[in-house]
Amino acid sequence: MQLLPQNLNASQLSLCFATQRYQEQIQADGQAAVDVGIRGTPGFLLGFLQADGQVKGIVIQGALPFATFRSYITGFLEAAH
């Protein structure tokens, strides 16, 4: 059974894990998610990017139906106009 995509270079992936090349960035991204209230996957931050770099919006937790996302997005777009 093939578990990795055919175009994935397994030796490069192993080297990446062994050297922890992206560990710092992964930890920073994880902390940024926690800082806005995301506690698991899937988690989404939906809203508007403000001038100060902060997002004004809501955190959506879980695998919700498309209609739920559409409703939130429509509400944000209507509020913007």
All heavy atoms as a GROMACS GRO file, in nm:
protein
  614
    1MET      N    1   0.083  -0.118   0.000
    1MET     CA    2   0.000   0.000   0.000
    1MET      C    3   0.088   0.125   0.000
    1MET      O    4   0.180   0.136   0.078
    1MET     CB    5  -0.090   0.001   0.124
    1MET     CG    6  -0.173   0.127   0.130
    1MET     SD    7  -0.260   0.163   0.285
    1MET     CE    8  -0.353   0.017   0.314
    2GLN      N    9   0.060   0.219  -0.089
    2GLN     CA   10   0.134   0.346  -0.098
    2GLN      C   11   0.068   0.448  -0.005
    2GLN      O   12  -0.048   0.482  -0.024
    2GLN     CB   13   0.131   0.396  -0.243
    2GLN     CG   14   0.188   0.533  -0.260
    2GLN     CD   15   0.325   0.531  -0.323
    2GLN    OE1   16   0.367   0.431  -0.376
    2GLN    NE2   17   0.394   0.641  -0.317
    3LEU      N   18   0.141   0.497   0.093
    3LEU     CA   19   0.087   0.594   0.186
    3LEU      C   20   0.125   0.738   0.151
    3LEU      O   21   0.060   0.831   0.193
    3LEU     CB   22   0.134   0.564   0.328
    3LEU     CG   23   0.086   0.432   0.387
    3LEU    CD1   24   0.143   0.410   0.526
    3LEU    CD2   25  -0.065   0.426   0.390
    4LEU      N   26   0.234   0.755   0.075
    4LEU     CA   27   0.280   0.888   0.037
    4LEU      C   28   0.244   0.916  -0.108
    4LEU      O   29   0.248   0.825  -0.191
    4LEU     CB   30   0.431   0.898   0.055
    4LEU     CG   31   0.485   0.877   0.197
    4LEU    CD1   32   0.637   0.878   0.198
    4LEU    CD2   33   0.431   0.983   0.291
    5PRO      N   34   0.213   1.040  -0.141
    5PRO     CA   35   0.189   1.074  -0.281
    5PRO      C   36   0.310   1.038  -0.366
    5PRO      O   37   0.425   1.046  -0.320
    5PRO     CB   38   0.168   1.225  -0.279
    5PRO     CG   39   0.132   1.259  -0.139
    5PRO     CD   40   0.200   1.156  -0.053
    6GLN      N   41   0.288   1.000  -0.488
    6GLN     CA   42   0.396   0.956  -0.576
    6GLN      C   43   0.500   1.064  -0.600
    6GLN      O   44   0.617   1.034  -0.620
    6GLN     CB   45   0.341   0.906  -0.708
    6GLN     CG   46   0.266   0.775  -0.695
    6GLN     CD   47   0.213   0.725  -0.827
    6GLN    OE1   48   0.225   0.791  -0.930
    6GLN    NE2   49   0.155   0.607  -0.826
    7ASN      N   50   0.460   1.191  -0.599
    7ASN     CA   51   0.555   1.298  -0.628
    7ASN      C   52   0.626   1.351  -0.503
    7ASN      O   53   0.704   1.445  -0.512
    7ASN     CB   54   0.485   1.413  -0.702
    7ASN     CG   55   0.374   1.474  -0.620
    7ASN    OD1   56   0.329   1.417  -0.522
    7ASN    ND2   57   0.328   1.591  -0.660
    8LEU      N   58   0.602   1.292  -0.388
    8LEU     CA   59   0.667   1.335  -0.265
    8LEU      C   60   0.804   1.269  -0.254
    8LEU      O   61   0.818   1.147  -0.270
    8LEU     CB   62   0.582   1.297  -0.143
    8LEU     CG   63   0.638   1.338  -0.008
    8LEU    CD1   64   0.632   1.490   0.007
    8LEU    CD2   65   0.560   1.272   0.103
    9ASN      N   66   0.905   1.347  -0.227
    9ASN     CA   67   1.039   1.295  -0.209
    9ASN      C   68   1.055   1.253  -0.063
    9ASN      O   69   1.073   1.337   0.026
    9ASN     CB   70   1.141   1.403  -0.248
    9ASN     CG   71   1.283   1.352  -0.243
    9ASN    OD1   72   1.322   1.282  -0.150
    9ASN    ND2   73   1.360   1.388  -0.344
   10ALA      N   74   1.047   1.124  -0.039
   10ALA     CA   75   1.049   1.071   0.098
   10ALA      C   76   1.179   1.103   0.170
   10ALA      O   77   1.178   1.131   0.291
   10ALA     CB   78   1.024   0.921   0.096
   11SER      N   79   1.292   1.104   0.100
   11SER     CA   80   1.420   1.134   0.167
   11SER      C   81   1.426   1.280   0.209
   11SER      O   82   1.477   1.312   0.316
   11SER     CB   83   1.539   1.096   0.079
   11SER     OG   84   1.539   1.171  -0.040
   12GLN      N   85   1.372   1.372   0.129
   12GLN     CA   86   1.367   1.512   0.168
   12GLN      C   87   1.273   1.532   0.287
   12GLN      O   88   1.302   1.611   0.377
   12GLN     CB   89   1.322   1.600   0.051
   12GLN     CG   90   1.429   1.621  -0.053
   12GLN     CD   91   1.383   1.712  -0.166
   12GLN    OE1   92   1.265   1.740  -0.179
   12GLN    NE2   93   1.478   1.756  -0.246
   13LEU      N   94   1.162   1.460   0.288
   13LEU     CA   95   1.069   1.469   0.399
   13LEU      C   96   1.135   1.418   0.527
   13LEU      O   97   1.126   1.482   0.633
   13LEU     CB   98   0.942   1.389   0.369
   13LEU     CG   99   0.836   1.389   0.479
   13LEU    CD1  100   0.785   1.530   0.506
   13LEU    CD2  101   0.722   1.296   0.443
   14SER      N  102   1.205   1.307   0.519
   14SER     CA  103   1.275   1.252   0.636
   14SER      C  104   1.380   1.349   0.688
   14SER      O  105   1.394   1.368   0.809
   14SER     CB  106   1.340   1.118   0.600
   14SER     OG  107   1.243   1.022   0.573
   15LEU      N  108   1.453   1.412   0.596
   15LEU     CA  109   1.555   1.510   0.635
   15LEU      C  110   1.490   1.630   0.704
   15LEU      O  111   1.541   1.681   0.804
   15LEU     CB  112   1.635   1.555   0.512
   15LEU     CG  113   1.746   1.656   0.537
   15LEU    CD1  114   1.852   1.598   0.630
   15LEU    CD2  115   1.807   1.700   0.405
   16CYS      N  116   1.378   1.672   0.652
   16CYS     CA  117   1.306   1.785   0.711
   16CYS      C  118   1.266   1.753   0.856
   16CYS      O  119   1.285   1.835   0.945
   16CYS     CB  120   1.182   1.817   0.627
   16CYS     SG  121   1.086   1.956   0.688
   17PHE      N  122   1.214   1.633   0.877
   17PHE     CA  123   1.177   1.593   1.014
   17PHE      C  124   1.299   1.580   1.103
   17PHE      O  125   1.299   1.624   1.218
   17PHE     CB  126   1.100   1.460   1.013
   17PHE     CG  127   0.956   1.475   0.978
   17PHE    CD1  128   0.904   1.412   0.866
   17PHE    CD2  129   0.870   1.550   1.057
   17PHE    CE1  130   0.770   1.425   0.833
   17PHE    CE2  131   0.736   1.563   1.026
   17PHE     CZ  132   0.686   1.500   0.913
   18ALA      N  133   1.406   1.522   1.051
   18ALA     CA  134   1.526   1.498   1.131
   18ALA      C  135   1.592   1.628   1.174
   18ALA      O  136   1.642   1.640   1.287
   18ALA     CB  137   1.624   1.411   1.053
   19THR      N  138   1.594   1.726   1.085
   19THR     CA  139   1.660   1.853   1.116
   19THR      C  140   1.568   1.953   1.185
   19THR      O  141   1.614   2.056   1.232
   19THR     CB  142   1.715   1.920   0.988
   19THR    OG1  143   1.605   1.948   0.900
   19THR    CG2  144   1.817   1.830   0.920
   20GLN      N  145   1.439   1.922   1.188
   20GLN     CA  146   1.338   2.011   1.246
   20GLN      C  147   1.346   2.150   1.183
   20GLN      O  148   1.329   2.252   1.249
   20GLN     CB  149   1.351   2.018   1.398
   20GLN     CG  150   1.327   1.885   1.464
   20GLN     CD  151   1.326   1.894   1.615
   20GLN    OE1  152   1.360   1.994   1.675
   20GLN    NE2  153   1.287   1.785   1.677
   21ARG      N  154   1.368   2.151   1.053
   21ARG     CA  155   1.389   2.274   0.977
   21ARG      C  156   1.278   2.378   0.997
   21ARG      O  157   1.304   2.497   1.006
   21ARG     CB  158   1.402   2.240   0.830
   21ARG     CG  159   1.423   2.356   0.740
   21ARG     CD  160   1.443   2.312   0.598
   21ARG     NE  161   1.464   2.425   0.511
   21ARG     CZ  162   1.485   2.416   0.383
   21ARG    NH1  163   1.488   2.298   0.325
   21ARG    NH2  164   1.503   2.523   0.310
   22TYR      N  165   1.154   2.332   1.004
   22TYR     CA  166   1.041   2.424   1.015
   22TYR      C  167   0.976   2.424   1.153
   22TYR      O  168   0.869   2.481   1.171
   22TYR     CB  169   0.936   2.390   0.908
   22TYR     CG  170   0.991   2.408   0.767
   22TYR    CD1  171   1.030   2.298   0.692
   22TYR    CD2  172   1.005   2.534   0.712
   22TYR    CE1  173   1.081   2.314   0.564
   22TYR    CE2  174   1.056   2.552   0.585
   22TYR     CZ  175   1.094   2.441   0.511
   22TYR     OH  176   1.144   2.459   0.385
   23GLN      N  177   1.040   2.362   1.250
   23GLN     CA  178   0.982   2.346   1.383
   23GLN      C  179   0.942   2.480   1.446
   23GLN      O  180   0.833   2.495   1.502
   23GLN     CB  181   1.078   2.272   1.475
   23GLN     CG  182   1.022   2.241   1.612
   23GLN     CD  183   0.910   2.139   1.607
   23GLN    OE1  184   0.902   2.059   1.516
   23GLN    NE2  185   0.822   2.145   1.705
   24GLU      N  186   1.028   2.580   1.435
   24GLU     CA  187   1.000   2.710   1.496
   24GLU      C  188   0.876   2.775   1.433
   24GLU      O  189   0.791   2.828   1.504
   24GLU     CB  190   1.122   2.801   1.479
   24GLU     CG  191   1.122   2.922   1.567
   24GLU     CD  192   1.253   2.998   1.558
   24GLU    OE1  193   1.359   2.939   1.588
   24GLU    OE2  194   1.248   3.117   1.522
   25GLN      N  195   0.866   2.768   1.301
   25GLN     CA  196   0.752   2.827   1.232
   25GLN      C  197   0.623   2.751   1.265
   25GLN      O  198   0.518   2.812   1.284
   25GLN     CB  199   0.773   2.829   1.081
   25GLN     CG  200   0.660   2.894   1.004
   25GLN     CD  201   0.640   3.041   1.039
   25GLN    OE1  202   0.736   3.116   1.047
   25GLN    NE2  203   0.517   3.083   1.060
   26ILE      N  204   0.632   2.619   1.273
   26ILE     CA  205   0.515   2.538   1.307
   26ILE      C  206   0.466   2.573   1.447
   26ILE      O  207   0.346   2.590   1.470
   26ILE     CB  208   0.547   2.388   1.295
   26ILE    CG1  209   0.568   2.351   1.148
   26ILE    CG2  210   0.438   2.302   1.358
   26ILE    CD1  211   0.628   2.214   1.125
   27GLN      N  212   0.558   2.586   1.540
   27GLN     CA  213   0.518   2.623   1.677
   27GLN      C  214   0.458   2.763   1.682
   27GLN      O  215   0.359   2.786   1.753
   27GLN     CB  216   0.638   2.613   1.771
   27GLN     CG  217   0.676   2.471   1.801
   27GLN     CD  218   0.798   2.459   1.891
   27GLN    OE1  219   0.886   2.544   1.890
   27GLN    NE2  220   0.801   2.352   1.969
   28ALA      N  221   0.513   2.858   1.606
   28ALA     CA  222   0.459   2.994   1.603
   28ALA      C  223   0.319   2.994   1.544
   28ALA      O  224   0.229   3.062   1.594
   28ALA     CB  225   0.552   3.086   1.524
   29ASP      N  226   0.298   2.918   1.437
   29ASP     CA  227   0.164   2.910   1.376
   29ASP      C  228   0.064   2.847   1.473
   29ASP      O  229  -0.050   2.893   1.484
   29ASP     CB  230   0.168   2.829   1.247
   29ASP     CG  231   0.237   2.902   1.133
   29ASP    OD1  232   0.265   3.024   1.146
   29ASP    OD2  233   0.263   2.836   1.030
   30GLY      N  234   0.107   2.743   1.543
   30GLY     CA  235   0.020   2.680   1.641
   30GLY      C  236  -0.017   2.773   1.753
   30GLY      O  237  -0.132   2.779   1.797
   31GLN      N  238   0.080   2.852   1.799
   31GLN     CA  239   0.053   2.947   1.907
   31GLN      C  240  -0.040   3.058   1.859
   31GLN      O  241  -0.129   3.101   1.932
   31GLN     CB  242   0.182   3.008   1.961
   31GLN     CG  243   0.161   3.096   2.082
   31GLN     CD  244   0.097   3.022   2.198
   31GLN    OE1  245   0.144   2.917   2.241
   31GLN    NE2  246  -0.013   3.075   2.250
   32ALA      N  247  -0.024   3.102   1.735
   32ALA     CA  248  -0.113   3.205   1.680
   32ALA      C  249  -0.257   3.153   1.675
   32ALA      O  250  -0.351   3.227   1.706
   32ALA     CB  251  -0.066   3.246   1.540
   33ALA      N  252  -0.274   3.027   1.640
   33ALA     CA  253  -0.408   2.967   1.638
   33ALA      C  254  -0.467   2.964   1.778
   33ALA      O  255  -0.583   3.001   1.800
   33ALA     CB  256  -0.402   2.826   1.578
   34VAL      N  257  -0.389   2.921   1.875
   34VAL     CA  258  -0.436   2.917   2.015
   34VAL      C  259  -0.470   3.058   2.063
   34VAL      O  260  -0.572   3.079   2.130
   34VAL     CB  261  -0.328   2.854   2.106
   34VAL    CG1  262  -0.362   2.873   2.254
   34VAL    CG2  263  -0.314   2.705   2.074
   35ASP      N  264  -0.391   3.156   2.024
   35ASP     CA  265  -0.413   3.294   2.068
   35ASP      C  266  -0.547   3.350   2.022
   35ASP      O  267  -0.605   3.434   2.089
   35ASP     CB  268  -0.300   3.385   2.019
   35ASP     CG  269  -0.168   3.359   2.089
   35ASP    OD1  270  -0.167   3.289   2.193
   35ASP    OD2  271  -0.065   3.409   2.039
   36VAL      N  272  -0.597   3.302   1.908
   36VAL     CA  273  -0.728   3.351   1.860
   36VAL      C  274  -0.843   3.260   1.900
   36VAL      O  275  -0.958   3.286   1.866
   36VAL     CB  276  -0.729   3.374   1.706
   36VAL    CG1  277  -0.630   3.481   1.667
   36VAL    CG2  278  -0.710   3.245   1.629
   37GLY      N  279  -0.812   3.151   1.970
   37GLY     CA  280  -0.918   3.065   2.021
   37GLY      C  281  -0.938   2.934   1.949
   37GLY      O  282  -1.031   2.860   1.980
   38ILE      N  283  -0.852   2.903   1.855
   38ILE     CA  284  -0.863   2.774   1.786
   38ILE      C  285  -0.799   2.668   1.875
   38ILE      O  286  -0.685   2.681   1.917
   38ILE     CB  287  -0.797   2.780   1.647
   38ILE    CG1  288  -0.873   2.878   1.559
   38ILE    CG2  289  -0.791   2.640   1.584
   38ILE    CD1  290  -0.812   2.904   1.424
   39ARG      N  291  -0.876   2.565   1.904
   39ARG     CA  292  -0.831   2.463   1.998
   39ARG      C  293  -0.815   2.324   1.936
   39ARG      O  294  -0.779   2.229   2.003
   39ARG     CB  295  -0.929   2.452   2.116
   39ARG     CG  296  -0.946   2.581   2.193
   39ARG     CD  297  -0.822   2.609   2.278
   39ARG     NE  298  -0.840   2.728   2.358
   39ARG     CZ  299  -0.779   2.844   2.334
   39ARG    NH1  300  -0.700   2.856   2.231
   39ARG    NH2  301  -0.799   2.949   2.411
   40GLY      N  302  -0.847   2.311   1.808
   40GLY     CA  303  -0.834   2.180   1.743
   40GLY      C  304  -0.854   2.194   1.594
   40GLY      O  305  -0.860   2.305   1.541
   41THR      N  306  -0.861   2.081   1.528
   41THR     CA  307  -0.881   2.083   1.383
   41THR      C  308  -1.010   2.013   1.349
   41THR      O  309  -1.047   1.916   1.416
   41THR     CB  310  -0.764   2.014   1.310
   41THR    OG1  311  -0.752   1.881   1.358
   41THR    CG2  312  -0.635   2.088   1.330
   42PRO      N  313  -1.079   2.061   1.249
   42PRO     CA  314  -1.047   2.185   1.180
   42PRO      C  315  -1.092   2.305   1.260
   42PRO      O  316  -1.187   2.301   1.336
   42PRO     CB  317  -1.125   2.174   1.049
   42PRO     CG  318  -1.243   2.088   1.081
   42PRO     CD  319  -1.195   1.991   1.187
   43GLY      N  320  -1.020   2.413   1.243
   43GLY     CA  321  -1.053   2.540   1.306
   43GLY      C  322  -1.028   2.652   1.207
   43GLY      O  323  -0.931   2.649   1.132
   44PHE      N  324  -1.116   2.750   1.206
   44PHE     CA  325  -1.110   2.858   1.108
   44PHE      C  326  -1.129   2.992   1.177
   44PHE      O  327  -1.209   3.004   1.270
   44PHE     CB  328  -1.220   2.842   1.002
   44PHE     CG  329  -1.218   2.710   0.934
   44PHE    CD1  330  -1.292   2.604   0.984
   44PHE    CD2  331  -1.143   2.689   0.820
   44PHE    CE1  332  -1.292   2.479   0.923
   44PHE    CE2  333  -1.141   2.566   0.757
   44PHE     CZ  334  -1.216   2.460   0.808
   45LEU      N  335  -1.060   3.092   1.130
   45LEU     CA  336  -1.080   3.229   1.172
   45LEU      C  337  -1.137   3.302   1.052
   45LEU      O  338  -1.075   3.309   0.947
   45LEU     CB  339  -0.948   3.292   1.215
   45LEU     CG  340  -0.952   3.439   1.256
   45LEU    CD1  341  -1.045   3.460   1.375
   45LEU    CD2  342  -0.812   3.488   1.290
   46LEU      N  343  -1.257   3.353   1.068
   46LEU     CA  344  -1.328   3.417   0.957
   46LEU      C  345  -1.362   3.560   0.997
   46LEU      O  346  -1.420   3.583   1.103
   46LEU     CB  347  -1.456   3.340   0.927
   46LEU     CG  348  -1.540   3.384   0.809
   46LEU    CD1  349  -1.462   3.372   0.680
   46LEU    CD2  350  -1.667   3.302   0.802
   47GLY      N  351  -1.322   3.655   0.914
   47GLY     CA  352  -1.351   3.794   0.946
   47GLY      C  353  -1.276   3.889   0.857
   47GLY      O  354  -1.239   3.855   0.745
   48PHE      N  355  -1.252   4.008   0.909
   48PHE     CA  356  -1.186   4.114   0.835
   48PHE      C  357  -1.050   4.144   0.897
   48PHE      O  358  -1.038   4.155   1.019
   48PHE     CB  359  -1.270   4.243   0.839
   48PHE     CG  360  -1.401   4.229   0.767
   48PHE    CD1  361  -1.518   4.216   0.838
   48PHE    CD2  362  -1.406   4.229   0.629
   48PHE    CE1  363  -1.640   4.204   0.773
   48PHE    CE2  364  -1.527   4.217   0.563
   48PHE     CZ  365  -1.645   4.204   0.635
   49LEU      N  366  -0.950   4.161   0.811
   49LEU     CA  367  -0.817   4.201   0.856
   49LEU      C  368  -0.818   4.352   0.878
   49LEU      O  369  -0.851   4.428   0.788
   49LEU     CB  370  -0.712   4.162   0.753
   49LEU     CG  371  -0.568   4.191   0.789
   49LEU    CD1  372  -0.528   4.113   0.914
   49LEU    CD2  373  -0.477   4.156   0.673
   50GLN      N  374  -0.784   4.393   0.998
   50GLN     CA  375  -0.783   4.535   1.032
   50GLN      C  376  -0.644   4.595   1.004
   50GLN      O  377  -0.547   4.523   0.984
   50GLN     CB  378  -0.821   4.553   1.179
   50GLN     CG  379  -0.960   4.497   1.210
   50GLN     CD  380  -0.996   4.515   1.354
   50GLN    OE1  381  -1.069   4.606   1.387
   50GLN    NE2  382  -0.943   4.429   1.440
   51ALA      N  383  -0.637   4.726   1.006
   51ALA     CA  384  -0.512   4.796   0.976
   51ALA      C  385  -0.399   4.756   1.071
   51ALA      O  386  -0.282   4.757   1.032
   51ALA     CB  387  -0.534   4.946   0.981
   52ASP      N  388  -0.432   4.718   1.195
   52ASP     CA  389  -0.330   4.681   1.292
   52ASP      C  390  -0.283   4.536   1.279
   52ASP      O  391  -0.205   4.487   1.359
   52ASP     CB  392  -0.378   4.708   1.435
   52ASP     CG  393  -0.498   4.622   1.475
   52ASP    OD1  394  -0.545   4.540   1.393
   52ASP    OD2  395  -0.545   4.637   1.589
   53GLY      N  396  -0.335   4.466   1.177
   53GLY     CA  397  -0.295   4.328   1.155
   53GLY      C  398  -0.380   4.225   1.228
   53GLY      O  399  -0.360   4.105   1.212
   54GLN      N  400  -0.473   4.270   1.308
   54GLN     CA  401  -0.563   4.180   1.380
   54GLN      C  402  -0.684   4.148   1.294
   54GLN      O  403  -0.721   4.225   1.207
   54GLN     CB  404  -0.608   4.245   1.511
   54GLN     CG  405  -0.495   4.276   1.607
   54GLN     CD  406  -0.425   4.152   1.656
   54GLN    OE1  407  -0.488   4.058   1.701
   54GLN    NE2  408  -0.293   4.151   1.646
   55VAL      N  409  -0.744   4.033   1.321
   55VAL     CA  410  -0.866   3.995   1.251
   55VAL      C  411  -0.984   4.017   1.343
   55VAL      O  412  -0.985   3.968   1.456
   55VAL     CB  413  -0.861   3.848   1.205
   55VAL    CG1  414  -0.994   3.806   1.142
   55VAL    CG2  415  -0.747   3.826   1.107
   56LYS      N  416  -1.082   4.091   1.293
   56LYS     CA  417  -1.207   4.109   1.367
   56LYS      C  418  -1.307   4.012   1.307
   56LYS      O  419  -1.346   4.025   1.190
   56LYS     CB  420  -1.258   4.253   1.354
   56LYS     CG  421  -1.384   4.278   1.432
   56LYS     CD  422  -1.428   4.423   1.420
   56LYS     CE  423  -1.554   4.444   1.504
   56LYS     NZ  424  -1.600   4.582   1.492
   57GLY      N  425  -1.344   3.911   1.383
   57GLY     CA  426  -1.433   3.811   1.328
   57GLY      C  427  -1.469   3.705   1.429
   57GLY      O  428  -1.477   3.732   1.549
   58ILE      N  429  -1.486   3.585   1.380
   58ILE     CA  430  -1.528   3.473   1.463
   58ILE      C  431  -1.438   3.352   1.440
   58ILE      O  432  -1.376   3.339   1.334
   58ILE     CB  433  -1.674   3.433   1.435
   58ILE    CG1  434  -1.691   3.392   1.289
   58ILE    CG2  435  -1.769   3.544   1.473
   58ILE    CD1  436  -1.824   3.328   1.257
   59VAL      N  437  -1.432   3.267   1.538
   59VAL     CA  438  -1.363   3.138   1.526
   59VAL      C  439  -1.470   3.032   1.502
   59VAL      O  440  -1.570   3.028   1.573
   59VAL     CB  441  -1.282   3.106   1.654
   59VAL    CG1  442  -1.229   2.963   1.649
   59VAL    CG2  443  -1.168   3.205   1.670
   60ILE      N  444  -1.448   2.952   1.402
   60ILE     CA  445  -1.538   2.840   1.372
   60ILE      C  446  -1.464   2.712   1.403
   60ILE      O  447  -1.356   2.688   1.350
   60ILE     CB  448  -1.582   2.842   1.224
   60ILE    CG1  449  -1.653   2.974   1.191
   60ILE    CG2  450  -1.671   2.723   1.193
   60ILE    CD1  451  -1.684   2.991   1.044
   61GLN      N  452  -1.522   2.631   1.490
   61GLN     CA  453  -1.461   2.504   1.530
   61GLN      C  454  -1.538   2.388   1.469
   61GLN      O  455  -1.660   2.387   1.471
   61GLN     CB  456  -1.463   2.490   1.682
   61GLN     CG  457  -1.382   2.594   1.755
   61GLN     CD  458  -1.235   2.563   1.755
   61GLN    OE1  459  -1.164   2.593   1.661
   61GLN    NE2  460  -1.189   2.502   1.860
   62GLY      N  461  -1.466   2.294   1.414
   62GLY     CA  462  -1.528   2.172   1.367
   62GLY      C  463  -1.559   2.172   1.219
   62GLY      O  464  -1.549   2.272   1.150
   63ALA      N  465  -1.596   2.055   1.172
   63ALA     CA  466  -1.629   2.033   1.031
   63ALA      C  467  -1.777   2.063   1.012
   63ALA      O  468  -1.861   1.975   1.020
   63ALA     CB  469  -1.596   1.890   0.991
   64LEU      N  470  -1.807   2.189   0.991
   64LEU     CA  471  -1.946   2.232   0.975
   64LEU      C  472  -1.988   2.225   0.829
   64LEU      O  473  -1.905   2.228   0.739
   64LEU     CB  474  -1.961   2.374   1.029
   64LEU     CG  475  -1.923   2.393   1.175
   64LEU    CD1  476  -1.939   2.539   1.216
   64LEU    CD2  477  -2.006   2.304   1.265
   65PRO      N  478  -2.118   2.218   0.804
   65PRO     CA  479  -2.167   2.212   0.666
   65PRO      C  480  -2.131   2.338   0.588
   65PRO      O  481  -2.119   2.447   0.645
   65PRO     CB  482  -2.319   2.200   0.680
   65PRO     CG  483  -2.343   2.162   0.822
   65PRO     CD  484  -2.227   2.209   0.901
   66PHE      N  485  -2.121   2.324   0.457
   66PHE     CA  486  -2.091   2.436   0.369
   66PHE      C  487  -2.190   2.550   0.390
   66PHE      O  488  -2.153   2.668   0.389
   66PHE     CB  489  -2.091   2.391   0.222
   66PHE     CG  490  -2.075   2.504   0.126
   66PHE    CD1  491  -1.950   2.563   0.107
   66PHE    CD2  492  -2.183   2.553   0.055
   66PHE    CE1  493  -1.935   2.670   0.020
   66PHE    CE2  494  -2.168   2.659  -0.032
   66PHE     CZ  495  -2.044   2.717  -0.050
   67ALA      N  496  -2.317   2.517   0.408
   67ALA     CA  497  -2.420   2.620   0.426
   67ALA      C  498  -2.390   2.709   0.547
   67ALA      O  499  -2.420   2.829   0.545
   67ALA     CB  500  -2.558   2.555   0.442
   68THR      N  501  -2.329   2.655   0.649
   68THR     CA  502  -2.293   2.734   0.766
   68THR      C  503  -2.185   2.836   0.730
   68THR      O  504  -2.195   2.953   0.766
   68THR     CB  505  -2.244   2.642   0.880
   68THR    OG1  506  -2.348   2.549   0.912
   68THR    CG2  507  -2.207   2.721   1.004
   69PHE      N  508  -2.083   2.790   0.658
   69PHE     CA  509  -1.978   2.882   0.615
   69PHE      C  510  -2.035   2.989   0.523
   69PHE      O  511  -2.003   3.107   0.535
   69PHE     CB  512  -1.866   2.806   0.543
   69PHE     CG  513  -1.775   2.733   0.637
   69PHE    CD1  514  -1.801   2.602   0.674
   69PHE    CD2  515  -1.663   2.795   0.689
   69PHE    CE1  516  -1.718   2.534   0.760
   69PHE    CE2  517  -1.578   2.728   0.776
   69PHE     CZ  518  -1.606   2.598   0.812
   70ARG      N  519  -2.120   2.948   0.429
   70ARG     CA  520  -2.180   3.044   0.336
   70ARG      C  521  -2.258   3.150   0.414
   70ARG      O  522  -2.250   3.270   0.383
   70ARG     CB  523  -2.271   2.973   0.237
   70ARG     CG  524  -2.335   3.070   0.138
   70ARG     CD  525  -2.418   3.004   0.030
   70ARG     NE  526  -2.502   2.900   0.083
   70ARG     CZ  527  -2.525   2.784   0.022
   70ARG    NH1  528  -2.469   2.759  -0.094
   70ARG    NH2  529  -2.603   2.693   0.077
   71SER      N  530  -2.332   3.109   0.515
   71SER     CA  531  -2.409   3.202   0.595
   71SER      C  532  -2.318   3.304   0.664
   71SER      O  533  -2.346   3.425   0.662
   71SER     CB  534  -2.492   3.126   0.698
   71SER     OG  535  -2.558   3.214   0.784
   72TYR      N  536  -2.211   3.258   0.726
   72TYR     CA  537  -2.117   3.349   0.793
   72TYR      C  538  -2.053   3.443   0.692
   72TYR      O  539  -2.043   3.564   0.715
   72TYR     CB  540  -2.007   3.271   0.865
   72TYR     CG  541  -2.049   3.210   0.996
   72TYR    CD1  542  -2.034   3.074   1.018
   72TYR    CD2  543  -2.102   3.288   1.099
   72TYR    CE1  544  -2.072   3.017   1.139
   72TYR    CE2  545  -2.139   3.233   1.219
   72TYR     CZ  546  -2.123   3.096   1.239
   72TYR     OH  547  -2.159   3.042   1.358
   73ILE      N  548  -2.007   3.389   0.580
   73ILE     CA  549  -1.941   3.472   0.479
   73ILE      C  550  -2.038   3.576   0.423
   73ILE      O  551  -2.001   3.693   0.408
   73ILE     CB  552  -1.883   3.383   0.367
   73ILE    CG1  553  -1.767   3.300   0.424
   73ILE    CG2  554  -1.836   3.468   0.248
   73ILE    CD1  555  -1.720   3.189   0.332
   74THR      N  556  -2.159   3.534   0.394
   74THR     CA  557  -2.260   3.629   0.343
   74THR      C  558  -2.284   3.741   0.444
   74THR      O  559  -2.292   3.859   0.408
   74THR     CB  560  -2.392   3.555   0.313
   74THR    OG1  561  -2.366   3.456   0.213
   74THR    CG2  562  -2.498   3.650   0.263
   75GLY      N  563  -2.293   3.706   0.570
   75GLY     CA  564  -2.312   3.806   0.674
   75GLY      C  565  -2.197   3.906   0.681
   75GLY      O  566  -2.220   4.027   0.692
   76PHE      N  567  -2.074   3.857   0.671
   76PHE     CA  568  -1.959   3.948   0.672
   76PHE      C  569  -1.959   4.037   0.548
   76PHE      O  570  -1.931   4.157   0.558
   76PHE     CB  571  -1.829   3.870   0.680
   76PHE     CG  572  -1.792   3.828   0.820
   76PHE    CD1  573  -1.795   3.696   0.857
   76PHE    CD2  574  -1.754   3.923   0.913
   76PHE    CE1  575  -1.762   3.657   0.985
   76PHE    CE2  576  -1.719   3.885   1.043
   76PHE     CZ  577  -1.724   3.752   1.079
   77LEU      N  578  -1.990   3.981   0.433
   77LEU     CA  579  -1.992   4.062   0.311
   77LEU      C  580  -2.101   4.167   0.315
   77LEU      O  581  -2.080   4.282   0.272
   77LEU     CB  582  -2.008   3.971   0.189
   77LEU     CG  583  -1.890   3.881   0.157
   77LEU    CD1  584  -1.923   3.786   0.044
   77LEU    CD2  585  -1.766   3.962   0.126
   78GLU      N  586  -2.217   4.132   0.367
   78GLU     CA  587  -2.326   4.230   0.379
   78GLU      C  588  -2.290   4.341   0.477
   78GLU      O  589  -2.321   4.458   0.454
   78GLU     CB  590  -2.456   4.161   0.419
   78GLU     CG  591  -2.514   4.076   0.309
   78GLU     CD  592  -2.634   3.994   0.352
   78GLU    OE1  593  -2.667   3.994   0.474
   78GLU    OE2  594  -2.694   3.927   0.266
   79ALA      N  595  -2.223   4.306   0.584
   79ALA     CA  596  -2.182   4.406   0.683
   79ALA      C  597  -2.078   4.502   0.626
   79ALA      O  598  -2.067   4.616   0.671
   79ALA     CB  599  -2.128   4.337   0.808
   80ALA      N  600  -2.002   4.456   0.528
   80ALA     CA  601  -1.895   4.539   0.470
   80ALA      C  602  -1.949   4.644   0.375
   80ALA      O  603  -1.880   4.740   0.343
   80ALA     CB  604  -1.794   4.450   0.397
   81HIS      N  605  -2.072   4.626   0.330
   81HIS     CA  606  -2.127   4.721   0.231
   81HIS      C  607  -2.220   4.818   0.291
   81HIS      O  608  -2.286   4.832   0.371
   81HIS     CB  609  -2.196   4.646   0.117
   81HIS     CG  610  -2.097   4.575   0.033
   81HIS    ND1  611  -2.114   4.446  -0.009
   81HIS    CD2  612  -1.977   4.613  -0.018
   81HIS    CE1  613  -2.012   4.408  -0.082
   81HIS    NE2  614  -1.927   4.507  -0.088
   0.00000   0.00000   0.00000
